Each structure stands twice: as structure tokens, then as C-alpha cells.
Amino acid sequence: MTTYFVTSHSGARAWATQEGLNVDAVVIHLDPASIAPGDIVIGSLPVNLAAEVCARGGRYLHLSIDLPADLRGQELTAEDMRNCGARLEEFRVARVPFNREAASKLCE
């Protein structure tokens, strides 16, 4: 079992360290093909990648943060993240076959 932390932000890495998260690998980009059953992926992934992690038997822990509009686009420190309620939340994400007929009713 491997625990991955997906981030390119130094503040997020510092936050994880200060929170005592035990990770095996910090990566900027995740190759979902490398995920094995039981692996844990921590980060803020696009939903399609989170679904692939789950489909491969991994667990997805989303790094959630209540970020006010005035802080968007800025590099945050670990303290900034704590002040904005940074936390891990587990999600189980699954891809569902697309139903064109049902989707077309959304455009009526």
C-alpha cells in the first residue's frame, strides 16, 4: 500500500507535514495507472481522476479548504490553510455511463 500526496504547492506540503500525515510519495502529477488496490491518494484531483483512483481500488482523500474569493490564485502557507479550515475528506467517486437521452432533457 502506497500513500500519495498530489500537490505542487509548498504550503500544502508544509501543512501535511505539520498535520502529521504519513505519505510515501509527494507528486505533482498522478498517473492513475500506478494505483493499486489499497493505495491512498490525497489531493484536490479532477473528478475523472478521482473516479479512476476509486475504480482501481484506491481510496481518495480530498484536500478540502474553505477558500475566500480574495485568496484564490495565491500561494497559501500552512497557516493560511489552517485558517481556511483545510481538512481531508474521503470521497468515493464512480464513473456512470452517459445517457444522451436524459442529458438532452436538460437543454429543453
LODREN-48919 format. One record per residue (C-alpha): residue in one letter; x, y, z. Coordinates in steps of 0.001 Angstrom, whole numbers, always signed. Example, Ala and Ser with C-alpha at 12.3 -4.5 7.8 and 13.67 -1.06 7.14 Angstrom:
2
<r residuo="a" x="+12300" y="-4500" z="+7800"/>
<r residuo="s" x="+13670" y="-1060" z="+7140"/>
***
This chain:
108
<r residuo="m" x="+0" y="+0" z="+0"/>
<r residuo="t" x="+1321" y="+3433" z="-1009"/>
<r residuo="t" x="+66" y="+6823" z="+118"/>
<r residuo="y" x="+440" y="+9576" z="-2484"/>
<r residuo="f" x="+60" y="+13308" z="-1838"/>
<r residuo="v" x="-651" y="+15119" z="-5097"/>
<r residuo="t" x="+320" y="+18790" z="-4914"/>
<r residuo="s" x="+2628" y="+21348" z="-6435"/>
<r residuo="h" x="+2212" y="+23771" z="-3524"/>
<r residuo="s" x="+4871" y="+24168" z="-839"/>
<r residuo="g" x="+2279" y="+25438" z="+1662"/>
<r residuo="a" x="+236" y="+22252" z="+1207"/>
<r residuo="r" x="+3341" y="+20110" z="+1726"/>
<r residuo="a" x="+4158" y="+22050" z="+4903"/>
<r residuo="w" x="+549" y="+21698" z="+6099"/>
<r residuo="a" x="+656" y="+17921" z="+5560"/>
<r residuo="t" x="+3918" y="+17650" z="+7494"/>
<r residuo="q" x="+2600" y="+19781" z="+10358"/>
<r residuo="e" x="-595" y="+17704" z="+10450"/>
<r residuo="g" x="+1495" y="+14538" z="+10785"/>
<r residuo="l" x="+330" y="+12948" z="+7532"/>
<r residuo="n" x="+2409" y="+9911" z="+6638"/>
<r residuo="v" x="+2893" y="+9873" z="+2884"/>
<r residuo="d" x="+5166" y="+7685" z="+803"/>
<r residuo="a" x="+5348" y="+9932" z="-2247"/>
<r residuo="v" x="+4630" y="+13584" z="-2969"/>
<r residuo="v" x="+3886" y="+14005" z="-6675"/>
<r residuo="i" x="+2901" y="+16948" z="-8838"/>
<r residuo="h" x="+1025" y="+14777" z="-11340"/>
<r residuo="l" x="-600" y="+11426" z="-10620"/>
<r residuo="d" x="-546" y="+8595" z="-13133"/>
<r residuo="p" x="-3732" y="+6706" z="-12184"/>
<r residuo="a" x="-2323" y="+3568" z="-13831"/>
<r residuo="s" x="+146" y="+3368" z="-10936"/>
<r residuo="i" x="-2638" y="+2996" z="-8340"/>
<r residuo="a" x="-3047" y="-461" z="-6815"/>
<r residuo="p" x="-5857" y="-1699" z="-4573"/>
<r residuo="g" x="-5428" y="-256" z="-1088"/>
<r residuo="d" x="-3361" y="+2752" z="-2191"/>
<r residuo="i" x="-4386" y="+6130" z="-786"/>
<r residuo="v" x="-4364" y="+9308" z="-2850"/>
<r residuo="i" x="-4543" y="+12683" z="-1094"/>
<r residuo="g" x="-5059" y="+15917" z="-3007"/>
<r residuo="s" x="-7516" y="+18007" z="-4986"/>
<r residuo="l" x="-7968" y="+15906" z="-8099"/>
<r residuo="p" x="-10296" y="+16470" z="-11038"/>
<r residuo="v" x="-13335" y="+14239" z="-10656"/>
<r residuo="n" x="-12365" y="+11973" z="-13581"/>
<r residuo="l" x="-9004" y="+11172" z="-11969"/>
<r residuo="a" x="-10601" y="+10636" z="-8553"/>
<r residuo="a" x="-13025" y="+8195" z="-10204"/>
<r residuo="e" x="-10138" y="+6296" z="-11769"/>
<r residuo="v" x="-8349" y="+6059" z="-8406"/>
<r residuo="c" x="-11510" y="+4578" z="-6877"/>
<r residuo="a" x="-12106" y="+2228" z="-9836"/>
<r residuo="r" x="-8601" y="+828" z="-9359"/>
<r residuo="g" x="-9333" y="+36" z="-5700"/>
<r residuo="g" x="-7650" y="+3081" z="-4213"/>
<r residuo="r" x="-9020" y="+5478" z="-1621"/>
<r residuo="y" x="-9365" y="+9179" z="-2441"/>
<r residuo="l" x="-8931" y="+11724" z="+346"/>
<r residuo="h" x="-9796" y="+15185" z="-921"/>
<r residuo="l" x="-7909" y="+18163" z="+491"/>
<r residuo="s" x="-10855" y="+20472" z="+1134"/>
<r residuo="i" x="-10441" y="+24106" z="+2058"/>
<r residuo="d" x="-12967" y="+26924" z="+2553"/>
<r residuo="l" x="-11109" y="+29474" z="+471"/>
<r residuo="p" x="-12495" y="+33014" z="+310"/>
<r residuo="a" x="-12533" y="+34693" z="-3096"/>
<r residuo="d" x="-9784" y="+37163" z="-2164"/>
<r residuo="l" x="-7294" y="+34309" z="-1560"/>
<r residuo="r" x="-7949" y="+32436" z="-4814"/>
<r residuo="g" x="-4955" y="+32210" z="-7096"/>
<r residuo="q" x="-2497" y="+32953" z="-4291"/>
<r residuo="e" x="+112" y="+30664" z="-2794"/>
<r residuo="l" x="-1049" y="+29761" z="+695"/>
<r residuo="t" x="+1098" y="+28982" z="+3701"/>
<r residuo="a" x="+334" y="+26095" z="+6039"/>
<r residuo="e" x="-1067" y="+28680" z="+8476"/>
<r residuo="d" x="-3291" y="+30167" z="+5750"/>
<r residuo="m" x="-4612" y="+26685" z="+5031"/>
<r residuo="r" x="-5384" y="+26022" z="+8703"/>
<r residuo="n" x="-7125" y="+29408" z="+8949"/>
<r residuo="c" x="-9292" y="+28408" z="+5973"/>
<r residuo="g" x="-10287" y="+25091" z="+7544"/>
<r residuo="a" x="-8080" y="+22760" z="+5499"/>
<r residuo="r" x="-9100" y="+19142" z="+6090"/>
<r residuo="l" x="-9156" y="+15724" z="+4461"/>
<r residuo="e" x="-12490" y="+14265" z="+3396"/>
<r residuo="e" x="-12827" y="+10816" z="+1862"/>
<r residuo="f" x="-14862" y="+10527" z="-1324"/>
<r residuo="r" x="-15899" y="+7502" z="-3342"/>
<r residuo="v" x="-16266" y="+8584" z="-6928"/>
<r residuo="a" x="-17628" y="+6406" z="-9745"/>
<r residuo="r" x="-17936" y="+6979" z="-13458"/>
<r residuo="v" x="-21507" y="+6438" z="-14693"/>
<r residuo="p" x="-22362" y="+5676" z="-18330"/>
<r residuo="f" x="-23510" y="+8821" z="-20132"/>
<r residuo="n" x="-27196" y="+8820" z="-21078"/>
<r residuo="r" x="-27693" y="+11165" z="-24039"/>
<r residuo="e" x="-31476" y="+10988" z="-23866"/>
<r residuo="a" x="-31590" y="+12025" z="-20222"/>
<r residuo="a" x="-28972" y="+14721" z="-20826"/>
<r residuo="s" x="-30910" y="+16173" z="-23770"/>
<r residuo="k" x="-33813" y="+16915" z="-21408"/>
<r residuo="l" x="-31508" y="+19295" z="-19532"/>
<r residuo="c" x="-31402" y="+21506" z="-22624"/>
<r residuo="e" x="-35176" y="+21789" z="-23094"/>
***
